Amino acid sequence: MAGFSFLICVVLGSSSCTALLNPNAVGQSSPHLLLGKPSQATLFNANDYLVIRPQYALAYSRDKGIPNWASWQLNQAWLGNLPRPEFEPDLSLPQGWYQVKPSDYTGSGFDRGHLIPAADRNKTEADSKAVFLNDQHFAAGSRQ
């Protein structure tokens, strides 16, 4: 089995090898997970799917179409004053998963909400856009 694991590691690369051999170790080097993950999220669990981006980490539920949790580091380095971009579907989710669209909220009586406050990630355009992806969830608010 060790030879087989080594072959997979060579083919997939070191980060994929870590995920394969020790799924709980994935994300341990993320600054957003310094205190650990609030669940056993991995790259192999569709309803506790670990997403690690430079701006944050979260666990996504394919069946619910929303995140289970989000974690982000907050300090002055992340703060800026860019305008809010539009919500966009997260095209980085695995193929075949539903892509939540801004129109999914139209007429629902709910606003789109953030698990990561937009003001906490608005120093760069890439950071600002990142919080307008799959971190959308239904939030109480005015009708659209």
C-alpha positions as CSV (number, residue, x, y, z in Angstrom):
1,M,0.0,0.0,0.0
2,A,2.9,2.4,0.7
3,G,4.1,2.0,-2.9
4,F,0.6,2.7,-4.2
5,S,0.3,5.8,-2.0
6,F,3.7,7.1,-3.2
7,L,2.7,6.7,-6.8
8,I,-0.5,8.7,-6.2
9,C,1.5,11.4,-4.4
10,V,3.9,11.7,-7.3
11,V,1.0,11.9,-9.8
12,L,-1.2,14.3,-7.8
13,G,1.4,16.4,-6.2
14,S,2.2,17.1,-2.5
15,S,-1.0,19.0,-1.5
16,S,-3.2,16.4,-3.0
17,C,-1.1,13.7,-1.3
18,T,-1.6,15.4,2.1
19,A,-5.4,15.4,1.4
20,L,-5.4,11.7,0.4
21,L,-3.2,10.4,3.2
22,N,-4.5,12.6,6.0
23,P,-7.7,14.5,5.1
24,N,-7.9,16.2,8.5
25,A,-4.5,17.8,7.9
26,V,-5.8,19.8,4.9
27,G,-5.9,23.5,5.7
28,Q,-3.7,23.3,8.7
29,S,-1.4,25.9,7.2
30,S,-4.2,28.3,6.4
31,P,-4.0,31.5,8.5
32,H,-7.8,31.3,8.7
33,L,-7.7,28.0,10.4
34,L,-5.0,28.6,13.1
35,L,-7.5,27.6,15.8
36,G,-8.6,24.5,13.8
37,K,-11.7,23.6,11.8
38,P,-15.1,23.6,13.5
39,S,-16.0,20.4,11.7
40,Q,-14.2,17.5,10.1
41,A,-14.5,19.1,6.7
42,T,-12.4,17.6,3.9
43,L,-12.1,17.7,0.1
44,F,-14.0,14.3,0.0
45,N,-17.2,15.1,1.9
46,A,-19.9,16.8,-0.3
47,N,-21.8,18.1,2.7
48,D,-18.8,19.2,4.6
49,Y,-16.6,20.2,1.7
50,L,-13.5,22.2,2.6
51,V,-12.9,25.4,0.6
52,I,-9.7,27.2,1.3
53,R,-9.1,30.5,-0.4
54,P,-6.5,33.2,0.3
55,Q,-9.3,35.3,1.8
56,Y,-11.0,32.7,4.0
57,A,-11.8,29.1,4.6
58,L,-15.3,27.5,4.8
59,A,-17.1,24.2,4.7
60,Y,-19.8,24.0,2.0
61,S,-22.8,21.7,1.9
62,R,-23.6,20.6,-1.6
63,D,-27.1,19.4,-0.7
64,K,-28.1,22.6,1.1
65,G,-26.3,24.9,-1.3
66,I,-24.9,27.0,1.5
67,P,-21.8,27.0,3.7
68,N,-21.8,25.2,7.0
69,W,-19.3,27.6,8.5
70,A,-16.7,30.2,7.6
71,S,-13.4,31.2,9.2
72,W,-11.3,34.3,8.4
73,Q,-8.4,36.1,9.8
74,L,-9.1,39.7,10.6
75,N,-6.5,42.4,10.9
76,Q,-5.7,45.8,9.3
77,A,-4.0,44.2,6.3
78,W,-7.4,43.0,4.9
79,L,-9.2,46.3,5.3
80,G,-9.8,48.8,2.5
81,N,-12.5,50.9,1.0
82,L,-13.4,49.4,-2.3
83,P,-17.0,49.4,-3.5
84,R,-19.0,46.3,-3.2
85,P,-19.1,44.1,-6.3
86,E,-22.1,42.1,-7.6
87,F,-22.8,38.6,-6.3
88,E,-21.5,35.8,-8.7
89,P,-21.9,32.0,-8.9
90,D,-18.9,30.1,-7.5
91,L,-17.6,28.3,-10.6
92,S,-14.8,26.7,-8.5
93,L,-17.1,24.2,-6.9
94,P,-16.9,20.6,-8.2
95,Q,-18.5,19.9,-11.6
96,G,-22.1,18.9,-11.3
97,W,-22.8,20.9,-8.1
98,Y,-25.5,23.5,-8.3
99,Q,-24.1,27.0,-8.8
100,V,-26.1,29.4,-6.6
101,K,-27.0,32.5,-8.6
102,P,-28.1,35.9,-7.5
103,S,-31.5,35.4,-9.1
104,D,-32.1,32.5,-6.7
105,Y,-33.1,35.1,-4.1
106,T,-35.4,37.1,-6.3
107,G,-38.9,37.2,-4.8
108,S,-37.9,35.0,-1.9
109,G,-38.4,37.6,0.8
110,F,-34.8,37.2,1.8
111,D,-31.6,39.2,1.0
112,R,-28.3,37.6,0.1
113,G,-26.2,37.5,3.2
114,H,-22.5,37.0,4.0
115,L,-20.8,34.7,6.4
116,I,-17.7,36.8,5.9
117,P,-18.5,40.5,6.1
118,A,-17.7,42.4,2.9
119,A,-16.0,45.2,4.9
120,D,-13.5,42.6,6.2
121,R,-12.2,41.8,2.7
122,N,-12.1,45.0,0.6
123,K,-8.4,45.9,0.3
124,T,-8.1,44.4,-3.2
125,E,-10.5,43.7,-6.0
126,A,-9.7,39.9,-5.7
127,D,-10.4,39.9,-1.9
128,S,-13.6,41.9,-2.4
129,K,-14.9,39.6,-5.1
130,A,-14.1,36.5,-3.1
131,V,-16.7,37.2,-0.5
132,F,-19.4,37.5,-3.1
133,L,-19.1,33.9,-4.2
134,N,-20.5,30.8,-2.5
135,D,-20.6,32.4,0.9
136,Q,-24.1,33.6,0.0
137,H,-26.9,32.4,2.3
138,F,-30.4,33.6,3.0
139,A,-30.7,36.4,5.4
140,A,-33.7,38.1,6.8
141,G,-34.3,41.4,5.1
142,S,-36.4,43.4,2.7
143,R,-38.0,41.8,-0.3
144,Q,-36.1,42.3,-3.6
